[in-house]
Amino acid sequence: MGRIKSRKVTKNAEKERRIQLAIADIRKGKYSSIRQTVEAHDVAFSTLRRRLNSGMTCSLAHATQQLLTVAEEKAVVRWILCMEGFGFPLRISHVKEAVVLLKSPQWPKDE
């Protein structure tokens, strides 16, 4: 499953790069219309129009609806990969327990 997600992340990063280039070209005046820019950069018209009107990316717009922050997600992924490297296959229940511990207000603090 990790490979599928990495391909999707790569695809999304490339799409975001094309959108940023299209926005930059429109602001520089390289293209006179959004439609010309869409054709040149292979991006969706509605996406480009929304982003030009100060719209957010989907991931930023839904960030408040996520249980974990990006940093917490990365920490959990590092922990999973570390455990896998040690030869301990994790179950979903182990990962859920780790997330609950991470988000609990009684997380051990240095006293």
PyMOL commands that place a pseudoatom at each C-alpha (Angstrom):
pseudoatom trace, name=CA, resn=MET, resi=1, chain=A, elem=C, hetatm=0, pos=[0.000, 0.000, 0.000]
pseudoatom trace, name=CA, resn=GLY, resi=2, chain=A, elem=C, hetatm=0, pos=[2.872, 2.402, 0.649]
pseudoatom trace, name=CA, resn=ARG, resi=3, chain=A, elem=C, hetatm=0, pos=[3.819, 2.447, -2.999]
pseudoatom trace, name=CA, resn=ILE, resi=4, chain=A, elem=C, hetatm=0, pos=[0.334, 3.383, -4.108]
pseudoatom trace, name=CA, resn=LYS, resi=5, chain=A, elem=C, hetatm=0, pos=[0.224, 6.321, -1.706]
pseudoatom trace, name=CA, resn=SER, resi=6, chain=A, elem=C, hetatm=0, pos=[3.680, 7.522, -2.745]
pseudoatom trace, name=CA, resn=ARG, resi=7, chain=A, elem=C, hetatm=0, pos=[2.588, 7.517, -6.389]
pseudoatom trace, name=CA, resn=LYS, resi=8, chain=A, elem=C, hetatm=0, pos=[-0.515, 9.486, -5.449]
pseudoatom trace, name=CA, resn=VAL, resi=9, chain=A, elem=C, hetatm=0, pos=[1.559, 11.969, -3.444]
pseudoatom trace, name=CA, resn=THR, resi=10, chain=A, elem=C, hetatm=0, pos=[3.951, 12.364, -6.392]
pseudoatom trace, name=CA, resn=LYS, resi=11, chain=A, elem=C, hetatm=0, pos=[1.031, 12.865, -8.763]
pseudoatom trace, name=CA, resn=ASN, resi=12, chain=A, elem=C, hetatm=0, pos=[-0.537, 15.473, -6.445]
pseudoatom trace, name=CA, resn=ALA, resi=13, chain=A, elem=C, hetatm=0, pos=[2.786, 17.276, -6.055]
pseudoatom trace, name=CA, resn=GLU, resi=14, chain=A, elem=C, hetatm=0, pos=[3.172, 17.473, -9.838]
pseudoatom trace, name=CA, resn=LYS, resi=15, chain=A, elem=C, hetatm=0, pos=[-0.402, 18.754, -10.183]
pseudoatom trace, name=CA, resn=GLU, resi=16, chain=A, elem=C, hetatm=0, pos=[0.230, 21.407, -7.517]
pseudoatom trace, name=CA, resn=ARG, resi=17, chain=A, elem=C, hetatm=0, pos=[3.439, 22.455, -9.295]
pseudoatom trace, name=CA, resn=ARG, resi=18, chain=A, elem=C, hetatm=0, pos=[1.533, 22.915, -12.575]
pseudoatom trace, name=CA, resn=ILE, resi=19, chain=A, elem=C, hetatm=0, pos=[-1.145, 24.962, -10.795]
pseudoatom trace, name=CA, resn=GLN, resi=20, chain=A, elem=C, hetatm=0, pos=[1.486, 27.224, -9.203]
pseudoatom trace, name=CA, resn=LEU, resi=21, chain=A, elem=C, hetatm=0, pos=[3.181, 27.734, -12.596]
pseudoatom trace, name=CA, resn=ALA, resi=22, chain=A, elem=C, hetatm=0, pos=[-0.179, 28.582, -14.176]
pseudoatom trace, name=CA, resn=ILE, resi=23, chain=A, elem=C, hetatm=0, pos=[-0.946, 31.112, -11.435]
pseudoatom trace, name=CA, resn=ALA, resi=24, chain=A, elem=C, hetatm=0, pos=[2.482, 32.690, -11.848]
pseudoatom trace, name=CA, resn=ASP, resi=25, chain=A, elem=C, hetatm=0, pos=[2.071, 32.916, -15.648]
pseudoatom trace, name=CA, resn=ILE, resi=26, chain=A, elem=C, hetatm=0, pos=[-1.350, 34.567, -15.355]
pseudoatom trace, name=CA, resn=ARG, resi=27, chain=A, elem=C, hetatm=0, pos=[-0.068, 37.104, -12.837]
pseudoatom trace, name=CA, resn=LYS, resi=28, chain=A, elem=C, hetatm=0, pos=[2.937, 37.907, -15.067]
pseudoatom trace, name=CA, resn=GLY, resi=29, chain=A, elem=C, hetatm=0, pos=[0.556, 38.503, -17.977]
pseudoatom trace, name=CA, resn=LYS, resi=30, chain=A, elem=C, hetatm=0, pos=[1.951, 35.683, -20.117]
pseudoatom trace, name=CA, resn=TYR, resi=31, chain=A, elem=C, hetatm=0, pos=[-1.601, 34.572, -20.948]
pseudoatom trace, name=CA, resn=SER, resi=32, chain=A, elem=C, hetatm=0, pos=[-4.578, 36.838, -21.440]
pseudoatom trace, name=CA, resn=SER, resi=33, chain=A, elem=C, hetatm=0, pos=[-7.217, 34.390, -20.207]
pseudoatom trace, name=CA, resn=ILE, resi=34, chain=A, elem=C, hetatm=0, pos=[-7.641, 31.543, -17.774]
pseudoatom trace, name=CA, resn=ARG, resi=35, chain=A, elem=C, hetatm=0, pos=[-8.649, 29.232, -20.635]
pseudoatom trace, name=CA, resn=GLN, resi=36, chain=A, elem=C, hetatm=0, pos=[-5.341, 29.779, -22.458]
pseudoatom trace, name=CA, resn=THR, resi=37, chain=A, elem=C, hetatm=0, pos=[-3.464, 29.085, -19.239]
pseudoatom trace, name=CA, resn=VAL, resi=38, chain=A, elem=C, hetatm=0, pos=[-5.499, 25.933, -18.572]
pseudoatom trace, name=CA, resn=GLU, resi=39, chain=A, elem=C, hetatm=0, pos=[-4.641, 24.554, -22.004]
pseudoatom trace, name=CA, resn=ALA, resi=40, chain=A, elem=C, hetatm=0, pos=[-0.964, 25.429, -21.685]
pseudoatom trace, name=CA, resn=HIS, resi=41, chain=A, elem=C, hetatm=0, pos=[-0.491, 23.932, -18.213]
pseudoatom trace, name=CA, resn=ASP, resi=42, chain=A, elem=C, hetatm=0, pos=[-3.006, 21.047, -18.295]
pseudoatom trace, name=CA, resn=VAL, resi=43, chain=A, elem=C, hetatm=0, pos=[-4.879, 22.033, -15.140]
pseudoatom trace, name=CA, resn=ALA, resi=44, chain=A, elem=C, hetatm=0, pos=[-8.595, 22.161, -14.390]
pseudoatom trace, name=CA, resn=PHE, resi=45, chain=A, elem=C, hetatm=0, pos=[-10.350, 25.440, -15.193]
pseudoatom trace, name=CA, resn=SER, resi=46, chain=A, elem=C, hetatm=0, pos=[-12.404, 25.457, -11.985]
pseudoatom trace, name=CA, resn=THR, resi=47, chain=A, elem=C, hetatm=0, pos=[-9.338, 24.725, -9.841]
pseudoatom trace, name=CA, resn=LEU, resi=48, chain=A, elem=C, hetatm=0, pos=[-7.295, 27.494, -11.417]
pseudoatom trace, name=CA, resn=ARG, resi=49, chain=A, elem=C, hetatm=0, pos=[-10.153, 30.010, -11.172]
pseudoatom trace, name=CA, resn=ARG, resi=50, chain=A, elem=C, hetatm=0, pos=[-10.747, 29.141, -7.505]
pseudoatom trace, name=CA, resn=ARG, resi=51, chain=A, elem=C, hetatm=0, pos=[-7.050, 29.387, -6.641]
pseudoatom trace, name=CA, resn=LEU, resi=52, chain=A, elem=C, hetatm=0, pos=[-6.739, 32.733, -8.444]
pseudoatom trace, name=CA, resn=ASN, resi=53, chain=A, elem=C, hetatm=0, pos=[-9.590, 34.002, -6.253]
pseudoatom trace, name=CA, resn=SER, resi=54, chain=A, elem=C, hetatm=0, pos=[-7.584, 33.153, -3.104]
pseudoatom trace, name=CA, resn=GLY, resi=55, chain=A, elem=C, hetatm=0, pos=[-9.024, 29.665, -2.731]
pseudoatom trace, name=CA, resn=MET, resi=56, chain=A, elem=C, hetatm=0, pos=[-7.208, 27.036, -0.690]
pseudoatom trace, name=CA, resn=THR, resi=57, chain=A, elem=C, hetatm=0, pos=[-5.979, 23.614, -1.671]
pseudoatom trace, name=CA, resn=CYS, resi=58, chain=A, elem=C, hetatm=0, pos=[-8.216, 20.734, -0.592]
pseudoatom trace, name=CA, resn=SER, resi=59, chain=A, elem=C, hetatm=0, pos=[-5.666, 19.522, 1.936]
pseudoatom trace, name=CA, resn=LEU, resi=60, chain=A, elem=C, hetatm=0, pos=[-5.446, 22.958, 3.577]
pseudoatom trace, name=CA, resn=ALA, resi=61, chain=A, elem=C, hetatm=0, pos=[-9.207, 23.435, 3.540]
pseudoatom trace, name=CA, resn=HIS, resi=62, chain=A, elem=C, hetatm=0, pos=[-9.781, 20.141, 5.360]
pseudoatom trace, name=CA, resn=ALA, resi=63, chain=A, elem=C, hetatm=0, pos=[-6.831, 20.356, 7.763]
pseudoatom trace, name=CA, resn=THR, resi=64, chain=A, elem=C, hetatm=0, pos=[-9.068, 21.244, 10.689]
pseudoatom trace, name=CA, resn=GLN, resi=65, chain=A, elem=C, hetatm=0, pos=[-11.134, 18.092, 10.098]
pseudoatom trace, name=CA, resn=GLN, resi=66, chain=A, elem=C, hetatm=0, pos=[-8.123, 15.776, 10.472]
pseudoatom trace, name=CA, resn=LEU, resi=67, chain=A, elem=C, hetatm=0, pos=[-7.471, 13.920, 13.708]
pseudoatom trace, name=CA, resn=LEU, resi=68, chain=A, elem=C, hetatm=0, pos=[-3.681, 14.227, 13.417]
pseudoatom trace, name=CA, resn=THR, resi=69, chain=A, elem=C, hetatm=0, pos=[-1.543, 17.123, 12.292]
pseudoatom trace, name=CA, resn=VAL, resi=70, chain=A, elem=C, hetatm=0, pos=[0.942, 16.586, 9.482]
pseudoatom trace, name=CA, resn=ALA, resi=71, chain=A, elem=C, hetatm=0, pos=[3.796, 16.366, 12.001]
pseudoatom trace, name=CA, resn=GLU, resi=72, chain=A, elem=C, hetatm=0, pos=[1.910, 13.791, 14.079]
pseudoatom trace, name=CA, resn=GLU, resi=73, chain=A, elem=C, hetatm=0, pos=[1.147, 11.732, 10.969]
pseudoatom trace, name=CA, resn=LYS, resi=74, chain=A, elem=C, hetatm=0, pos=[4.827, 11.743, 10.034]
pseudoatom trace, name=CA, resn=ALA, resi=75, chain=A, elem=C, hetatm=0, pos=[5.756, 10.665, 13.561]
pseudoatom trace, name=CA, resn=VAL, resi=76, chain=A, elem=C, hetatm=0, pos=[3.330, 7.742, 13.405]
pseudoatom trace, name=CA, resn=VAL, resi=77, chain=A, elem=C, hetatm=0, pos=[4.654, 6.708, 9.987]
pseudoatom trace, name=CA, resn=ARG, resi=78, chain=A, elem=C, hetatm=0, pos=[8.260, 6.862, 11.266]
pseudoatom trace, name=CA, resn=TRP, resi=79, chain=A, elem=C, hetatm=0, pos=[7.268, 4.721, 14.257]
pseudoatom trace, name=CA, resn=ILE, resi=80, chain=A, elem=C, hetatm=0, pos=[5.549, 2.160, 12.002]
pseudoatom trace, name=CA, resn=LEU, resi=81, chain=A, elem=C, hetatm=0, pos=[8.561, 1.960, 9.687]
pseudoatom trace, name=CA, resn=CYS, resi=82, chain=A, elem=C, hetatm=0, pos=[10.917, 1.670, 12.664]
pseudoatom trace, name=CA, resn=MET, resi=83, chain=A, elem=C, hetatm=0, pos=[8.887, -1.172, 14.156]
pseudoatom trace, name=CA, resn=GLU, resi=84, chain=A, elem=C, hetatm=0, pos=[8.763, -2.870, 10.767]
pseudoatom trace, name=CA, resn=GLY, resi=85, chain=A, elem=C, hetatm=0, pos=[12.531, -2.505, 10.484]
pseudoatom trace, name=CA, resn=PHE, resi=86, chain=A, elem=C, hetatm=0, pos=[12.926, -4.247, 13.838]
pseudoatom trace, name=CA, resn=GLY, resi=87, chain=A, elem=C, hetatm=0, pos=[10.795, -7.109, 12.535]
pseudoatom trace, name=CA, resn=PHE, resi=88, chain=A, elem=C, hetatm=0, pos=[7.641, -6.364, 14.538]
pseudoatom trace, name=CA, resn=PRO, resi=89, chain=A, elem=C, hetatm=0, pos=[4.620, -6.470, 12.239]
pseudoatom trace, name=CA, resn=LEU, resi=90, chain=A, elem=C, hetatm=0, pos=[2.010, -4.047, 13.531]
pseudoatom trace, name=CA, resn=ARG, resi=91, chain=A, elem=C, hetatm=0, pos=[-1.695, -4.570, 13.493]
pseudoatom trace, name=CA, resn=ILE, resi=92, chain=A, elem=C, hetatm=0, pos=[-4.160, -1.797, 12.884]
pseudoatom trace, name=CA, resn=SER, resi=93, chain=A, elem=C, hetatm=0, pos=[-5.157, -2.020, 16.539]
pseudoatom trace, name=CA, resn=HIS, resi=94, chain=A, elem=C, hetatm=0, pos=[-1.533, -1.213, 17.539]
pseudoatom trace, name=CA, resn=VAL, resi=95, chain=A, elem=C, hetatm=0, pos=[-1.499, 1.868, 15.331]
pseudoatom trace, name=CA, resn=LYS, resi=96, chain=A, elem=C, hetatm=0, pos=[-4.888, 3.021, 16.660]
pseudoatom trace, name=CA, resn=GLU, resi=97, chain=A, elem=C, hetatm=0, pos=[-3.633, 2.601, 20.216]
pseudoatom trace, name=CA, resn=ALA, resi=98, chain=A, elem=C, hetatm=0, pos=[-0.521, 4.649, 19.428]
pseudoatom trace, name=CA, resn=VAL, resi=99, chain=A, elem=C, hetatm=0, pos=[-2.663, 7.434, 17.948]
pseudoatom trace, name=CA, resn=VAL, resi=100, chain=A, elem=C, hetatm=0, pos=[-4.952, 7.427, 20.990]
pseudoatom trace, name=CA, resn=LEU, resi=101, chain=A, elem=C, hetatm=0, pos=[-1.902, 7.697, 23.256]
pseudoatom trace, name=CA, resn=LEU, resi=102, chain=A, elem=C, hetatm=0, pos=[-0.495, 10.484, 21.104]
pseudoatom trace, name=CA, resn=LYS, resi=103, chain=A, elem=C, hetatm=0, pos=[-3.729, 12.489, 21.267]
pseudoatom trace, name=CA, resn=SER, resi=104, chain=A, elem=C, hetatm=0, pos=[-4.571, 11.818, 24.918]
pseudoatom trace, name=CA, resn=PRO, resi=105, chain=A, elem=C, hetatm=0, pos=[-4.359, 14.799, 27.293]
pseudoatom trace, name=CA, resn=GLN, resi=106, chain=A, elem=C, hetatm=0, pos=[-2.594, 12.609, 29.876]
pseudoatom trace, name=CA, resn=TRP, resi=107, chain=A, elem=C, hetatm=0, pos=[0.411, 12.134, 27.581]
pseudoatom trace, name=CA, resn=PRO, resi=108, chain=A, elem=C, hetatm=0, pos=[3.400, 11.781, 29.940]
pseudoatom trace, name=CA, resn=LYS, resi=109, chain=A, elem=C, hetatm=0, pos=[5.136, 15.099, 30.335]
pseudoatom trace, name=CA, resn=ASP, resi=110, chain=A, elem=C, hetatm=0, pos=[8.523, 15.760, 31.909]
pseudoatom trace, name=CA, resn=GLU, resi=111, chain=A, elem=C, hetatm=0, pos=[7.931, 16.828, 35.482]
for i in range(1, 111): cmd.bond("trace and resi %d" % i, "trace and resi %d" % (i + 1))
show_as sticks, trace
zoom trace
